[in-house]
Amino acid sequence: MPDHGAAAAVPAGFGGAFVALAFVYGLWLPVVAVPLLAAAAVMAVRGTTPREE
């Protein structure tokens, strides 16, 4: 049985990487990272697999 929040790993990974890179490249990267992390949280809570009929 697949995990319903598995697709949230991709935006969470990118968001975490952008937060880490913000220490090097500047504080504009959290402007990109925060929406990605929010989308990952929503995807993890709601689930991302197709619903069965």
N, C-alpha and C positions, 0 to 999 in steps of 0.2 A: 504494500500500500504506500503510495507516494506521500511525502510530507506536504501538507497544504501551504506552508509558508516558505517552501524551498526557493522559490523565485525571488524572494526578498534578499537573498544572499548577494546577488549581483549589485543592486544599488547600495546596499549596506557596505559592501567592499569598496566601491568607488567613493562613497561618502567618507569612510574612514581614511582612505588614502588621501583625499583632498584635505581633511583636517590635519593629517600628519604633514603634508606638504605646505600647509599654511605657515608653519614655523620657518620655512626656508624662503618661500616665494611671496609671503605677505598675507595680510588679513582679508584680502578679497576672496580667497578660496573658500572660507566658510559660507560666503554668500551662495556658492554653488553647492556646498556639502550639506547644509542644513535642509534644503528641500529634498535632496536625495535621501538623507537619513529619515526624514519624515515619510517619504513615499515607501521606504523599506519597512518602516514600522507599521504603516497601514496595510501593506501587502502581507506582512507576517501575521497581523491580527485577523484580517478578513479572510486570508487564504487566497491562493492564486490559481488553483486548479479549476477546470471547467465543472460546472454543477451538473449533477446527474438529473435526468428528467424523470 
